[in-house]
Amino acid sequence: MDEQSLREWLTLLRAPGVGPARLNPLLDRYGSAAALLRAGGELPETVRKSLAKTDERAIEQDLQWLSGPQNHLLTRDDATYPALLRELPDSPVALWLHGEPDALSLPQLAIVGSRNPTSGGGSIAREFARYLASHGLSICSGLAIGIDTAAHEGALEGGGVTVAVTGTGLDRVYPASNRELAHRIAERGALVSEFLPGTPARPGNFPRRNRIISGLSVGTLVVEAALKSGSLITARMALEQGRELFAIPGSIHNPLARGCHALIREGAKLVENAGHIIEELGTALGSLAIEEAGSQDDAAVQGAGGLDEEYVKLLENMGFDPISTDSLIERTGFSAEAVSSMLLLLELEGHVSSVPGGLFARTGSLTE
């Protein structure tokens, strides 16, 4: 896009108080940013007044940002603008992108969930993302701490592509603790935002961000979410957008499983392994070659491979709900010293994790 065209689009994007709900119908009517700006007196008075208030200095700063390496502006008439997102009635007028625009051309699965997951929930998100990304499915999430971070990390570990949709301008990273992760995402995928450079993190930004996460994706997977959770907003947006919705069940004792259970009761598809997602998405993935994933139970058994018989017995008696050492002593007949020693080794090797209250929970790879 030449500089003149960029200036025309930036004039629209910088017009105060004029968002997608107002601009998209006008762009449909006039066909381009240039034609809309030439319409002059034909435009609604509020739009004309807003266009007159466009900050020219801010436009110069935008152009400077766009001159940086890997920085792009994808307008709604750009061939690289994601087709699925364009279908939405409230689709962004433009996307700011840092990274590889081609990352948006792959089929994407959104993975979202709690910002404070259990260690098991984080492992599940990471393993699903790693497996699916390694087989060609791009993983989309929101760069938040918790499940989002685990999903992005898993996709990168799988050698695949991941897309992070942010709730700020792309000249800043939120949360700051994910700055290094953001750099790695840009190298293998893309950071995407509809917010102008300079936009800070505000509470109202994130529900708007969530519709893009679900809108870019053929389906959304929810991993651990409380009943009142931003992840449930993303999930319901996915349903409204006609996308597939998946949820991972958990223990009835885990408050972070209640949001997923509510979604399943409302019609989300219950999944236990990555193969369930591939089966349900079917033709939406086209010719993407993805092998069938193993089941959670199979993987847990494989994860115990190589352990001594006593360790396998301890794992079998744990189940998947949090359990106390006293209960394990009673179930297995092992001494307190033996159980404590075995739990320490199993935790170091990633087979179990400690949870609040002095309890332990079994983990297990989902796809290895």
C-alpha positions as CSV (number, residue, x, y, z in Angstrom):
1,M,0.0,0.0,0.0
2,D,1.4,3.4,-0.9
3,E,1.8,6.2,1.6
4,Q,-1.2,8.2,0.2
5,S,-3.5,5.1,0.7
6,L,-2.1,4.5,4.2
7,R,-2.8,8.1,5.1
8,E,-6.4,7.8,4.0
9,W,-7.0,4.7,6.1
10,L,-5.2,6.2,9.1
11,T,-7.5,9.3,8.8
12,L,-10.5,7.0,9.2
13,L,-8.9,4.9,12.0
14,R,-7.8,8.0,13.9
15,A,-11.2,9.8,13.7
16,P,-12.3,10.0,17.3
17,G,-15.5,8.1,18.3
18,V,-15.9,6.4,14.9
19,G,-15.6,2.7,15.2
20,P,-16.3,-0.4,13.1
21,A,-20.1,-0.2,13.6
22,R,-20.1,3.2,11.9
23,L,-17.2,2.8,9.4
24,N,-18.0,-0.6,8.0
25,P,-21.4,0.3,6.5
26,L,-19.9,3.5,5.0
27,L,-17.0,1.6,3.5
28,D,-19.5,-0.9,2.1
29,R,-21.4,2.0,0.5
30,Y,-18.4,3.9,-0.9
31,G,-16.1,1.0,-1.6
32,S,-12.8,2.5,-0.3
33,A,-11.3,4.8,2.2
34,A,-10.5,7.4,-0.5
35,A,-14.0,7.4,-1.9
36,L,-15.4,7.7,1.6
37,L,-13.2,10.7,2.4
38,R,-14.3,12.3,-0.9
39,A,-18.0,11.9,0.0
40,G,-17.8,15.1,2.1
41,G,-21.3,16.5,2.7
42,E,-22.9,13.1,2.0
43,L,-21.6,11.7,5.2
44,P,-23.5,11.9,8.5
45,E,-22.7,15.1,10.4
46,T,-21.1,13.2,13.4
47,V,-18.7,11.4,11.0
48,R,-17.8,14.6,9.2
49,K,-17.0,16.3,12.6
50,S,-14.9,13.4,13.7
51,L,-12.9,13.3,10.5
52,A,-12.2,17.0,11.0
53,K,-10.7,16.2,14.4
54,T,-8.2,13.6,13.1
55,D,-4.8,14.1,14.8
56,E,-2.3,14.5,12.0
57,R,0.7,14.2,14.4
58,A,-0.6,10.8,15.5
59,I,-0.8,9.8,11.8
60,E,2.8,10.6,11.4
61,Q,3.6,8.5,14.4
62,D,1.6,5.6,12.9
63,L,3.5,5.9,9.7
64,Q,6.8,5.8,11.6
65,W,5.7,2.7,13.4
66,L,4.6,1.0,10.1
67,S,8.1,1.8,8.7
68,G,9.6,-0.6,11.3
69,P,10.6,-4.2,10.4
70,Q,7.7,-6.7,10.3
71,N,5.1,-4.0,11.0
72,H,2.0,-4.0,8.9
73,L,-1.5,-2.6,8.6
74,L,-4.1,-5.0,7.1
75,T,-7.2,-3.1,6.0
76,R,-10.5,-4.8,5.3
77,D,-9.9,-4.6,1.5
78,D,-6.4,-6.1,1.8
79,A,-6.1,-9.6,0.3
80,T,-4.3,-10.8,3.4
81,Y,-7.1,-9.7,5.7
82,P,-8.5,-12.9,7.3
83,A,-11.6,-14.2,5.4
84,L,-13.2,-15.6,8.6
85,L,-12.9,-12.3,10.4
86,R,-14.3,-10.3,7.4
87,E,-17.5,-12.3,7.8
88,L,-18.3,-10.7,11.2
89,P,-20.7,-7.8,11.3
90,D,-18.4,-6.0,13.7
91,S,-15.2,-6.9,12.0
92,P,-12.2,-4.6,12.6
93,V,-11.8,-2.0,9.9
94,A,-8.1,-2.8,10.0
95,L,-5.6,-5.0,11.9
96,W,-2.2,-3.9,13.1
97,L,0.2,-6.7,12.8
98,H,3.8,-7.3,13.9
99,G,5.3,-10.5,12.5
100,E,4.3,-12.6,9.5
101,P,1.0,-11.8,7.8
102,D,1.0,-15.3,6.3
103,A,0.4,-16.6,9.9
104,L,-3.2,-15.5,9.5
105,S,-3.7,-17.7,6.4
106,L,-3.5,-21.0,8.3
107,P,-6.6,-22.6,10.0
108,Q,-6.5,-21.4,13.6
109,L,-7.8,-22.9,16.8
110,A,-8.3,-20.5,19.8
111,I,-7.2,-21.8,23.2
112,V,-8.3,-19.7,26.2
113,G,-8.8,-20.2,29.9
114,S,-8.0,-19.0,33.4
115,R,-5.2,-16.5,34.2
116,N,-4.5,-18.6,37.3
117,P,-4.8,-22.2,36.2
118,T,-3.8,-25.3,38.1
119,S,-0.5,-26.8,37.0
120,G,-2.5,-29.6,35.4
121,G,-4.6,-27.1,33.4
122,G,-1.6,-25.3,32.2
123,S,0.0,-28.6,31.1
124,I,-3.1,-29.6,29.2
125,A,-3.2,-26.3,27.3
126,R,0.5,-26.5,26.5
127,E,0.3,-30.1,25.3
128,F,-2.8,-29.6,23.2
129,A,-1.2,-26.6,21.6
130,R,2.1,-28.3,21.0
131,Y,0.5,-31.3,19.3
132,L,-1.9,-29.4,17.1
133,A,0.7,-26.8,16.1
134,S,3.2,-29.5,15.2
135,H,0.6,-30.9,12.8
136,G,-0.1,-27.6,11.0
137,L,-2.9,-25.9,13.0
138,S,-2.1,-22.4,14.1
139,I,-2.9,-21.6,17.8
140,C,-4.6,-18.3,18.6
141,S,-4.8,-16.8,22.0
142,G,-4.6,-13.5,23.9
143,L,-1.1,-13.3,25.4
144,A,-2.4,-13.2,28.9
145,I,-0.7,-15.0,31.8
146,G,-2.0,-18.5,32.5
147,I,-3.7,-20.6,29.9
148,D,-3.0,-18.1,27.1
149,T,0.8,-18.2,27.8
150,A,0.8,-22.0,28.0
151,A,-1.0,-22.2,24.6
152,H,1.5,-19.9,22.9
153,E,4.5,-21.7,24.5
154,G,3.1,-25.1,23.5
155,A,2.7,-24.0,19.9
156,L,6.2,-22.7,19.7
157,E,7.6,-25.8,21.3
158,G,5.8,-27.8,18.6
159,G,7.6,-25.9,15.9
160,G,4.3,-24.4,14.7
161,V,2.7,-21.0,14.3
162,T,0.9,-19.0,17.0
163,V,-1.0,-15.8,16.8
164,A,-1.5,-13.4,19.8
165,V,-4.4,-11.0,19.7
166,T,-3.6,-8.1,22.1
167,G,-5.8,-5.6,24.0
168,T,-3.3,-2.8,23.5
169,G,-1.5,-1.1,20.7
170,L,1.4,-3.2,19.3
171,D,4.0,-0.6,20.5
172,R,3.7,-2.1,24.0
173,V,3.4,-5.6,25.5
174,Y,0.8,-6.4,28.1
175,P,1.5,-8.1,30.5
176,A,5.1,-6.9,30.5
177,S,6.2,-10.3,31.9
178,N,5.4,-11.8,28.4
179,R,7.7,-9.4,26.5
180,E,10.2,-12.1,25.6
181,L,7.4,-14.5,24.6
182,A,5.9,-11.8,22.4
183,H,9.2,-11.5,20.5
184,R,9.3,-15.2,19.9
185,I,5.7,-15.2,18.7
186,A,6.5,-12.5,16.2
187,E,9.4,-14.6,14.8
188,R,7.2,-17.6,14.2
189,G,3.7,-16.1,13.9
190,A,2.2,-12.7,14.5
191,L,1.0,-10.2,17.1
192,V,-2.3,-8.7,16.1
193,S,-4.4,-5.8,17.4
194,E,-7.2,-3.6,16.2
195,F,-6.1,-0.9,18.7
196,L,-4.0,2.0,17.5
197,P,-0.4,2.4,18.5
198,G,-0.2,4.1,21.9
199,T,-3.4,2.4,23.2
200,P,-2.8,1.3,26.8
201,A,-4.4,-1.7,28.5
202,R,-8.0,-0.8,29.5
203,P,-10.7,-3.2,30.9
204,G,-13.0,-2.4,28.0
205,N,-10.4,-3.4,25.4
206,F,-10.3,-7.1,26.3
207,P,-13.9,-8.1,25.4
208,R,-13.4,-6.4,22.1
209,R,-10.1,-8.3,21.8
210,N,-11.9,-11.6,22.5
211,R,-14.2,-11.4,19.5
212,I,-11.2,-11.2,17.3
213,I,-9.6,-14.3,18.9
214,S,-12.8,-16.3,18.3
215,G,-13.4,-14.7,15.0
216,L,-10.0,-15.6,13.5
217,S,-10.5,-19.2,14.5
218,V,-12.4,-22.2,13.2
219,G,-13.0,-23.2,16.8
220,T,-12.3,-22.3,20.4
221,L,-11.1,-24.6,23.1
222,V,-11.6,-23.6,26.7
223,V,-9.2,-25.0,29.3
224,E,-10.2,-24.2,32.9
225,A,-12.5,-21.3,33.5
226,A,-14.4,-20.1,36.5
227,L,-18.1,-19.4,36.0
228,K,-17.5,-15.6,35.8
229,S,-14.6,-15.5,33.4
230,G,-13.5,-13.6,30.4
231,S,-12.9,-16.9,28.7
232,L,-16.6,-17.6,28.8
233,I,-17.1,-14.3,26.9
234,T,-14.8,-15.6,24.2
235,A,-16.7,-18.9,24.2
236,R,-20.1,-17.3,23.7
237,M,-18.8,-15.0,21.0
238,A,-17.5,-18.1,19.2
239,L,-21.0,-19.6,19.3
240,E,-22.6,-16.4,18.1
241,Q,-20.1,-16.3,15.2
242,G,-21.0,-19.8,14.2
243,R,-17.7,-21.3,15.3
244,E,-17.1,-24.7,16.9
245,L,-16.8,-24.6,20.7
246,F,-14.8,-27.2,22.8
247,A,-14.3,-27.5,26.5
248,I,-12.2,-29.8,28.6
249,P,-14.0,-31.3,31.7
250,G,-12.3,-31.4,35.1
251,S,-12.9,-32.5,38.6
252,I,-16.1,-31.5,40.2
253,H,-14.0,-30.3,43.1
254,N,-12.1,-27.8,40.9
255,P,-13.8,-24.4,40.8
256,L,-11.9,-23.7,37.6
257,A,-13.7,-26.6,35.9
258,R,-17.2,-25.1,36.5
259,G,-17.0,-22.7,33.6
260,C,-16.1,-25.6,31.2
261,H,-18.9,-27.8,32.7
262,A,-21.4,-25.0,32.2
263,L,-20.3,-24.6,28.5
264,I,-20.7,-28.4,28.0
265,R,-24.2,-28.3,29.5
266,E,-25.0,-25.5,27.0
267,G,-23.7,-27.4,24.0
268,A,-20.0,-27.1,23.9
269,K,-18.3,-30.3,22.7
270,L,-16.5,-32.3,25.5
271,V,-13.0,-33.2,24.4
272,E,-10.4,-35.4,26.1
273,N,-7.7,-35.4,23.5
274,A,-6.6,-33.5,20.4
275,G,-8.1,-36.1,18.1
276,H,-11.6,-35.1,19.2
277,I,-11.0,-31.6,18.0
278,I,-9.7,-32.7,14.6
279,E,-12.7,-35.1,14.2
280,E,-15.2,-32.3,14.9
281,L,-13.5,-29.7,12.8
282,G,-13.5,-32.0,9.8
283,T,-13.8,-30.2,6.5
284,A,-13.0,-26.8,8.1
285,L,-9.4,-27.9,8.2
286,G,-9.4,-28.8,4.5
287,S,-6.4,-30.9,3.5
288,L,-4.4,-30.2,6.7
289,A,-2.7,-33.5,7.5
290,I,-3.2,-34.2,11.2
291,E,-2.6,-37.6,12.8
292,E,-5.0,-38.9,15.3
293,A,-4.1,-38.0,18.9
294,G,-3.9,-40.6,21.7
295,S,-6.4,-40.5,24.5
296,Q,-5.7,-39.0,27.8
297,D,-5.8,-42.3,29.6
298,D,-3.4,-43.9,27.0
299,A,-1.0,-41.0,27.4
300,A,-1.1,-41.2,31.2
301,V,-0.1,-44.8,31.0
302,Q,2.6,-44.0,28.5
303,G,3.8,-41.2,30.8
304,A,4.3,-43.8,33.6
305,G,6.4,-45.9,31.3
306,G,9.8,-46.8,32.7
307,L,8.7,-46.3,36.4
308,D,9.1,-49.0,39.0
309,E,6.1,-51.0,39.9
310,E,5.6,-49.2,43.2
311,Y,5.5,-45.8,41.5
312,V,2.9,-47.1,39.0
313,K,0.8,-48.5,41.8
314,L,0.9,-45.1,43.6
315,L,-0.2,-43.3,40.4
316,E,-3.0,-45.8,39.8
317,N,-4.3,-45.1,43.3
318,M,-4.2,-41.4,43.0
319,G,-6.8,-41.0,40.3
320,F,-7.1,-37.5,38.8
321,D,-8.7,-35.6,41.7
322,P,-6.5,-34.0,44.4
323,I,-5.7,-36.4,47.2
324,S,-3.9,-36.2,50.5
325,T,-0.8,-38.2,51.4
326,D,-2.8,-39.9,54.2
327,S,-5.3,-41.2,51.7
328,L,-2.5,-42.5,49.5
329,I,-0.9,-44.3,52.5
330,E,-4.2,-45.9,53.3
331,R,-4.9,-46.9,49.7
332,T,-1.5,-48.3,48.9
333,G,-0.3,-49.7,52.2
334,F,3.1,-47.9,51.7
335,S,4.8,-46.2,54.6
336,A,4.5,-42.4,55.1
337,E,8.2,-42.0,54.3
338,A,7.9,-44.1,51.1
339,V,4.9,-42.1,49.8
340,S,6.6,-38.8,50.5
341,S,9.7,-39.8,48.7
342,M,7.8,-41.2,45.7
343,L,5.7,-38.1,45.4
344,L,8.7,-35.9,45.4
345,L,10.3,-37.9,42.6
346,L,7.0,-38.0,40.6
347,E,6.6,-34.3,41.0
348,L,10.1,-33.6,39.8
349,E,9.5,-35.8,36.7
350,G,6.2,-34.1,36.0
351,H,3.9,-37.0,36.8
352,V,2.1,-35.3,39.7
353,S,1.7,-31.7,40.9
354,S,1.1,-30.3,44.3
355,V,-2.1,-28.2,44.8
356,P,-3.3,-25.9,47.6
357,G,-4.2,-27.6,50.8
358,G,-1.3,-30.0,50.9
359,L,-2.8,-32.2,48.3
360,F,-1.4,-33.9,45.2
361,A,-2.9,-34.4,41.7
362,R,-1.9,-36.7,38.9
363,T,-0.9,-35.1,35.6
364,G,-0.1,-36.8,32.4
365,S,0.9,-36.0,28.8
366,L,-2.1,-35.9,26.4
367,T,-0.4,-36.6,23.2
368,E,3.0,-38.2,23.7
